[in-house]
C-alpha cells in the first residue's frame, strides 16, 4: 500500500513538472508574440523544471521498464549468462549512480555554503539543484531494486523497452487482419 502510494506521488510529481513547464512556456509564447512582452525568469524556471523532470523521471522510467535497451547479444546467451551480464550491468550502473549522487551532493553543498542565488529567480541555487542528489538517489534505489531482482532470479536482466518486437507484433496483427499471407512469421 505504501509502495503504491509513493509510486503515485512520483508519477504525480513528474506530471506536475511537465504541466508546469508546458503552461509556463505557453504563457511565455503568448506574452512574447501577442503582447510583445514576457517573463524574465521563464526560461530559467523552465530549465530547472526540465532538470527536475529528467532526473526524477529517469528512475521512474527504470521502474516501469521504459528505458531503451540494446540486448540483442544478451538474449542469445543462456539464462545464466543473461543473469551474469545483468548483474555486471547493474553493478556498473550502481557505481555510476553512486558517483553522480556523491558529485551532486557535493555540488549542492558548495552552493549552499556560497549562498548563490539563481540569475533570474530570487531563490538560492542549492534549492533548485536538489534535483541532482534526489534524482541520482532515486536512480540508485531503482538500480539496487533491479539488481536484487536479478540476484533473486526474478529477472534475467534489466527490464527494458523492446520497441522492435512491439512494431513486429503490430505489423503481424495488421497483416493478419487484412488476410495478408506475406505477414512475417516468427
Phi and psi in degrees as GROMACS dihedral restraints (atoms count N, CA, C in turn):
[ dihedral_restraints ]
;  ai    aj    ak    al  type     phi  dphi    fc
    3     4     5     6     1   -63.2    20    10
    4     5     6     7     1   -40.8    20    10
    6     7     8     9     1   -60.1    20    10
    7     8     9    10     1   -47.1    20    10
    9    10    11    12     1   -64.2    20    10
   10    11    12    13     1   -37.8    20    10
   12    13    14    15     1   -64.0    20    10
   13    14    15    16     1   -43.9    20    10
   15    16    17    18     1   -65.9    20    10
   16    17    18    19     1   -37.2    20    10
   18    19    20    21     1   -64.4    20    10
   19    20    21    22     1   -39.6    20    10
   21    22    23    24     1   -65.1    20    10
   22    23    24    25     1   -39.6    20    10
   24    25    26    27     1   -62.3    20    10
   25    26    27    28     1   -43.5    20    10
   27    28    29    30     1   -60.4    20    10
   28    29    30    31     1   -48.0    20    10
   30    31    32    33     1   -63.1    20    10
   31    32    33    34     1   -42.4    20    10
   33    34    35    36     1   -64.5    20    10
   34    35    36    37     1   -38.8    20    10
   36    37    38    39     1   -63.9    20    10
   37    38    39    40     1   -43.6    20    10
   39    40    41    42     1   -64.7    20    10
   40    41    42    43     1   -42.6    20    10
   42    43    44    45     1   -63.5    20    10
   43    44    45    46     1   -39.9    20    10
   45    46    47    48     1   -63.3    20    10
   46    47    48    49     1   -42.2    20    10
   48    49    50    51     1   -61.8    20    10
   49    50    51    52     1   -45.0    20    10
   51    52    53    54     1   -64.2    20    10
   52    53    54    55     1   -42.9    20    10
   54    55    56    57     1   -63.7    20    10
   55    56    57    58     1   -42.4    20    10
   57    58    59    60     1   -64.1    20    10
   58    59    60    61     1   -42.5    20    10
   60    61    62    63     1   -61.6    20    10
   61    62    63    64     1   -45.8    20    10
   63    64    65    66     1   -63.7    20    10
   64    65    66    67     1   -47.0    20    10
   66    67    68    69     1   -63.7    20    10
   67    68    69    70     1   -45.2    20    10
   69    70    71    72     1   -62.9    20    10
   70    71    72    73     1   -41.5    20    10
   72    73    74    75     1   -66.3    20    10
   73    74    75    76     1   -41.3    20    10
   75    76    77    78     1   -61.8    20    10
   76    77    78    79     1   -46.9    20    10
   78    79    80    81     1   -61.0    20    10
   79    80    81    82     1   -42.0    20    10
   81    82    83    84     1   -63.2    20    10
   82    83    84    85     1   -41.7    20    10
   84    85    86    87     1   -65.0    20    10
   85    86    87    88     1   -44.8    20    10
   87    88    89    90     1   -62.2    20    10
   88    89    90    91     1   -46.2    20    10
   90    91    92    93     1   -60.9    20    10
   91    92    93    94     1   -41.1    20    10
   93    94    95    96     1   -70.0    20    10
   94    95    96    97     1   -48.6    20    10
   96    97    98    99     1   -94.1    20    10
   97    98    99   100     1   -18.4    20    10
   99   100   101   102     1   -98.6    20    10
  100   101   102   103     1   -43.1    20    10
  102   103   104   105     1  -107.9    20    10
  103   104   105   106     1     2.2    20    10
  105   106   107   108     1    51.9    20    10
  106   107   108   109     1    44.2    20    10
  108   109   110   111     1  -138.3    20    10
  109   110   111   112     1  -159.5    20    10
  111   112   113   114     1   164.6    20    10
  112   113   114   115     1   170.3    20    10
  114   115   116   117     1   -98.6    20    10
  115   116   117   118     1   124.7    20    10
  117   118   119   120     1   -62.3    20    10
  118   119   120   121     1   -35.5    20    10
  120   121   122   123     1   -91.4    20    10
  121   122   123   124     1    -1.7    20    10
  123   124   125   126     1   -63.5    20    10
  124   125   126   127     1   -44.6    20    10
  126   127   128   129     1   -63.4    20    10
  127   128   129   130     1   -45.4    20    10
  129   130   131   132     1   -64.9    20    10
  130   131   132   133     1   -41.4    20    10
  132   133   134   135     1   -62.8    20    10
  133   134   135   136     1   -42.1    20    10
  135   136   137   138     1   -64.0    20    10
  136   137   138   139     1   -37.9    20    10
  138   139   140   141     1   -62.9    20    10
  139   140   141   142     1   -44.6    20    10
  141   142   143   144     1   -67.9    20    10
  142   143   144   145     1   -40.2    20    10
  144   145   146   147     1   -60.4    20    10
  145   146   147   148     1   -41.4    20    10
  147   148   149   150     1   -63.7    20    10
  148   149   150   151     1   -42.8    20    10
  150   151   152   153     1   -60.4    20    10
  151   152   153   154     1   -44.1    20    10
  153   154   155   156     1   -61.8    20    10
  154   155   156   157     1   -44.2    20    10
  156   157   158   159     1   -64.1    20    10
  157   158   159   160     1   -43.1    20    10
  159   160   161   162     1   -65.9    20    10
  160   161   162   163     1   -46.7    20    10
  162   163   164   165     1   -73.0    20    10
  163   164   165   166     1   -35.7    20    10
  165   166   167   168     1   -77.5    20    10
  166   167   168   169     1   -36.2    20    10
  168   169   170   171     1   -66.7    20    10
  169   170   171   172     1   -29.3    20    10
  171   172   173   174     1   -61.0    20    10
  172   173   174   175     1   -41.7    20    10
  174   175   176   177     1   -71.9    20    10
  175   176   177   178     1   -35.3    20    10
  177   178   179   180     1   -62.1    20    10
  178   179   180   181     1   -46.7    20    10
  180   181   182   183     1   -64.8    20    10
  181   182   183   184     1   -34.3    20    10
  183   184   185   186     1   -65.1    20    10
  184   185   186   187     1   -40.4    20    10
  186   187   188   189     1   -62.5    20    10
  187   188   189   190     1   -41.4    20    10
  189   190   191   192     1   -89.5    20    10
  190   191   192   193     1    -0.3    20    10
  192   193   194   195     1    75.2    20    10
  193   194   195   196     1    33.8    20    10
  195   196   197   198     1   -98.4    20    10
  196   197   198   199     1    -6.5    20    10
  198   199   200   201     1   -69.0    20    10
  199   200   201   202     1   147.4    20    10
  201   202   203   204     1   -78.8    20    10
  202   203   204   205     1   132.6    20    10
  204   205   206   207     1  -124.2    20    10
  205   206   207   208     1   137.8    20    10
  207   208   209   210     1  -100.5    20    10
  208   209   210   211     1    94.8    20    10
  210   211   212   213     1  -124.0    20    10
  211   212   213   214     1    24.0    20    10
  213   214   215   216     1   -59.4    20    10
  214   215   216   217     1   -46.6    20    10
  216   217   218   219     1   -66.9    20    10
  217   218   219   220     1   -44.0    20    10
  219   220   221   222     1   -62.2    20    10
  220   221   222   223     1   -37.2    20    10
  222   223   224   225     1   -66.1    20    10
  223   224   225   226     1   -19.3    20    10
  225   226   227   228     1   -81.0    20    10
  226   227   228   229     1   -13.2    20    10
  228   229   230   231     1   -79.6    20    10
  229   230   231   232     1   157.0    20    10
  231   232   233   234     1   -67.3    20    10
  232   233   234   235     1   168.3    20    10
  234   235   236   237     1   -53.9    20    10
  235   236   237   238     1   -44.6    20    10
  237   238   239   240     1   -64.3    20    10
  238   239   240   241     1   -37.9    20    10
  240   241   242   243     1   -65.9    20    10
  241   242   243   244     1   -40.1    20    10
  243   244   245   246     1   -62.7    20    10
  244   245   246   247     1   -42.2    20    10
  246   247   248   249     1   -65.3    20    10
  247   248   249   250     1   -40.5    20    10
  249   250   251   252     1   -63.4    20    10
  250   251   252   253     1   -44.6    20    10
  252   253   254   255     1   -65.3    20    10
  253   254   255   256     1   -40.3    20    10
  255   256   257   258     1   -61.6    20    10
  256   257   258   259     1   -43.0    20    10
  258   259   260   261     1   -66.6    20    10
  259   260   261   262     1   -43.0    20    10
  261   262   263   264     1   -62.0    20    10
  262   263   264   265     1   -44.2    20    10
  264   265   266   267     1   -63.5    20    10
  265   266   267   268     1   -42.2    20    10
  267   268   269   270     1   -63.1    20    10
  268   269   270   271     1   -41.8    20    10
  270   271   272   273     1   -65.8    20    10
  271   272   273   274     1   -41.3    20    10
  273   274   275   276     1   -65.1    20    10
  274   275   276   277     1   -40.7    20    10
  276   277   278   279     1   -66.8    20    10
  277   278   279   280     1   -37.5    20    10
  279   280   281   282     1   -62.9    20    10
  280   281   282   283     1   -41.2    20    10
  282   283   284   285     1   -61.9    20    10
  283   284   285   286     1   -45.5    20    10
  285   286   287   288     1   -58.9    20    10
  286   287   288   289     1   -49.5    20    10
  288   289   290   291     1   -63.6    20    10
  289   290   291   292     1   -38.5    20    10
  291   292   293   294     1   -65.0    20    10
  292   293   294   295     1   -42.4    20    10
  294   295   296   297     1   -62.8    20    10
  295   296   297   298     1   -43.7    20    10
  297   298   299   300     1   -71.9    20    10
  298   299   300   301     1   -32.1    20    10
  300   301   302   303     1   -62.6    20    10
  301   302   303   304     1   -46.8    20    10
  303   304   305   306     1   -63.4    20    10
  304   305   306   307     1   -45.8    20    10
  306   307   308   309     1   -63.2    20    10
  307   308   309   310     1   -41.2    20    10
  309   310   311   312     1   -64.6    20    10
  310   311   312   313     1   -41.0    20    10
  312   313   314   315     1   -63.5    20    10
  313   314   315   316     1   -46.2    20    10
  315   316   317   318     1   -61.3    20    10
  316   317   318   319     1   -40.9    20    10
  318   319   320   321     1   -64.2    20    10
  319   320   321   322     1   -46.3    20    10
  321   322   323   324     1   -64.4    20    10
  322   323   324   325     1   -39.3    20    10
  324   325   326   327     1   -63.4    20    10
  325   326   327   328     1   -40.2    20    10
  327   328   329   330     1   -66.4    20    10
  328   329   330   331     1   -42.0    20    10
  330   331   332   333     1   -61.6    20    10
  331   332   333   334     1   -38.1    20    10
  333   334   335   336     1   -64.0    20    10
  334   335   336   337     1   -44.2    20    10
  336   337   338   339     1   -63.7    20    10
  337   338   339   340     1   -41.7    20    10
  339   340   341   342     1   -75.5    20    10
  340   341   342   343     1   -25.4    20    10
  342   343   344   345     1    68.0    20    10
  343   344   345   346     1    31.6    20    10
  345   346   347   348     1   -74.9    20    10
  346   347   348   349     1   134.8    20    10
  348   349   350   351     1   -92.6    20    10
  349   350   351   352     1   158.5    20    10
  351   352   353   354     1   -64.8    20    10
  352   353   354   355     1   161.4    20    10
  354   355   356   357     1   -67.4    20    10
  355   356   357   358     1   -46.0    20    10
  357   358   359   360     1  -117.1    20    10
  358   359   360   361     1    -3.4    20    10
  360   361   362   363     1  -115.1    20    10
  361   362   363   364     1   129.9    20    10
  363   364   365   366     1   -79.4    20    10
  364   365   366   367     1    58.0    20    10
  366   367   368   369     1  -135.8    20    10
  367   368   369   370     1   142.5    20    10
  369   370   371   372     1   -66.2    20    10
  370   371   372   373     1   140.2    20    10
  372   373   374   375     1   -63.2    20    10
  373   374   375   376     1   -29.3    20    10
  375   376   377   378     1   -63.2    20    10
  376   377   378   379     1   -31.7    20    10
  378   379   380   381     1   -68.5    20    10
  379   380   381   382     1   -44.3    20    10
  381   382   383   384     1   -67.3    20    10
  382   383   384   385     1   -28.8    20    10
  384   385   386   387     1   -92.2    20    10
  385   386   387   388     1     6.2    20    10
  387   388   389   390     1   -60.7    20    10
  388   389   390   391     1   -13.6    20    10
  390   391   392   393     1   -61.9    20    10
  391   392   393   394     1   -26.6    20    10
  393   394   395   396     1   -65.8    20    10
  394   395   396   397     1   -60.9    20    10
  396   397   398   399     1   -66.9    20    10
  397   398   399   400     1   -35.4    20    10
  399   400   401   402     1   -65.6    20    10
  400   401   402   403     1   -48.8    20    10
  402   403   404   405     1   -62.1    20    10
  403   404   405   406     1   -45.5    20    10
  405   406   407   408     1   -74.3    20    10
  406   407   408   409     1   -27.2    20    10
  408   409   410   411     1   -65.6    20    10
  409   410   411   412     1   -44.0    20    10
  411   412   413   414     1   -64.2    20    10
  412   413   414   415     1   -40.9    20    10
  414   415   416   417     1   -62.7    20    10
  415   416   417   418     1   -41.8    20    10
  417   418   419   420     1   -60.5    20    10
  418   419   420   421     1   -44.1    20    10
  420   421   422   423     1   -59.9    20    10
  421   422   423   424     1   -47.1    20    10
  423   424   425   426     1   -64.8    20    10
  424   425   426   427     1   -39.0    20    10
  426   427   428   429     1   -66.2    20    10
  427   428   429   430     1   -39.1    20    10
  429   430   431   432     1   -64.2    20    10
  430   431   432   433     1   -40.2    20    10
  432   433   434   435     1   -62.7    20    10
  433   434   435   436     1   -42.8    20    10
  435   436   437   438     1   -64.2    20    10
  436   437   438   439     1   -42.7    20    10
  438   439   440   441     1   -62.4    20    10
  439   440   441   442     1   -40.5    20    10
  441   442   443   444     1   -64.1    20    10
  442   443   444   445     1   -40.2    20    10
  444   445   446   447     1   -63.9    20    10
  445   446   447   448     1   -37.9    20    10
  447   448   449   450     1   -68.8    20    10
  448   449   450   451     1   -44.5    20    10
  450   451   452   453     1   -62.1    20    10
  451   452   453   454     1   -36.9    20    10
  453   454   455   456     1   -77.6    20    10
  454   455   456   457     1   -11.0    20    10
  456   457   458   459     1    86.2    20    10
  457   458   459   460     1     8.8    20    10
  459   460   461   462     1   -69.8    20    10
  460   461   462   463     1   -41.3    20    10
  462   463   464   465     1  -121.9    20    10
  463   464   465   466     1   153.9    20    10
  465   466   467   468     1   -85.2    20    10
  466   467   468   469     1   -25.5    20    10
  468   469   470   471     1  -167.3    20    10
  469   470   471   472     1  -162.1    20    10
  471   472   473   474     1   -65.8    20    10
  472   473   474   475     1   142.8    20    10
  474   475   476   477     1   -83.7    20    10
  475   476   477   478     1   114.6    20    10
  477   478   479   480     1  -125.6    20    10
  478   479   480   481     1   160.8    20    10
  480   481   482   483     1   -68.9    20    10
  481   482   483   484     1   138.9    20    10
  483   484   485   486     1  -121.8    20    10
  484   485   486   487     1    78.2    20    10
  486   487   488   489     1   -64.0    20    10
  487   488   489   490     1   -34.8    20    10
  489   490   491   492     1   -61.6    20    10
  490   491   492   493     1   -46.5    20    10
  492   493   494   495     1   -67.9    20    10
  493   494   495   496     1   -31.5    20    10
  495   496   497   498     1   -65.9    20    10
  496   497   498   499     1   -45.3    20    10
  498   499   500   501     1   -64.8    20    10
  499   500   501   502     1   -42.4    20    10
  501   502   503   504     1   -62.9    20    10
  502   503   504   505     1   -43.7    20    10
  504   505   506   507     1   -63.2    20    10
  505   506   507   508     1   -41.1    20    10
  507   508   509   510     1   -63.7    20    10
  508   509   510   511     1   -42.3    20    10
  510   511   512   513     1   -63.5    20    10
  511   512   513   514     1   -43.7    20    10
  513   514   515   516     1   -63.8    20    10
  514   515   516   517     1   -39.5    20    10
  516   517   518   519     1   -65.5    20    10
  517   518   519   520     1   -42.7    20    10
  519   520   521   522     1   -64.3    20    10
  520   521   522   523     1   -42.4    20    10
  522   523   524   525     1   -65.7    20    10
  523   524   525   526     1   -40.3    20    10
  525   526   527   528     1   -65.7    20    10
  526   527   528   529     1   -37.3    20    10
  528   529   530   531     1   -66.7    20    10
  529   530   531   532     1   -31.8    20    10
  531   532   533   534     1   -83.0    20    10
  532   533   534   535     1   -13.0    20    10
  534   535   536   537     1    77.2    20    10
  535   536   537   538     1    25.7    20    10
  537   538   539   540     1   -77.8    20    10
  538   539   540   541     1   118.4    20    10
  540   541   542   543     1   -76.1    20    10
  541   542   543   544     1   -12.4    20    10
  543   544   545   546     1   -85.4    20    10
  544   545   546   547     1     6.9    20    10
  546   547   548   549     1   -60.1    20    10
  547   548   549   550     1   137.9    20    10
  549   550   551   552     1   -62.9    20    10
  550   551   552   553     1   142.0    20    10
  552   553   554   555     1  -104.3    20    10
  553   554   555   556     1   142.2    20    10
